[in-house]
Amino acid sequence: MTSNLIHLIGVSWGFIISMLFICLIVILNFWIKFQSNKIDSKSKSVRDNLIKNGEKVVVMYDELEIKTRSWNQEIEVGSGTNSRNEYVDVNNNHIYLKKLHRGHCFEQEIIIDMDPQILRMKLALKNELYLYFNPNNSDDYFLDIEFLFE
């Protein structure tokens, strides 16, 4: 009875399955965005709490070790007859921190994709960075480098 009704309306099974598939993709997309935002807000609240209640340690620019790997990567742009190859600069900067403070050793490696000269300039202009840590749990810490992305 239902299939007769669908055929009377003129809708095929392929169309119905396609619409269900599209709805499933849209629902999954919203769910993934929701979960991502939830994780971002939780990490921001943890970071803000650590800034507010944690202990602050000054880290000078010259205490950081920066290693840079840069290369040109060939990528294909466009499709079909309009495709062409272009070169893109890839910058892989590793910032290493090893800081001893009141018997606690803090080690961190941060990887940043940024032009190496701009990265070094921003770090040198800032000169003083701050490492925040939980005095009750010295494994809970982070180096505040948010200024690099402003």
Buried (B, 14 or more C-beta within 10 A) or exposed (E): EEEEEBEEEEEEEEEEEEEEEEEEEEEEEEEEEEEEEEEEEEEEEEBEEBEEEBBEBEBEBEEBEBEBEEEEEEEEEEEEEEEEEEEEEEBBBEBEBEBEBEEBEBEBEBEBEBEBEEBBEBBEEEEEBBBBBBEEEBEEBBBBBEEBEE
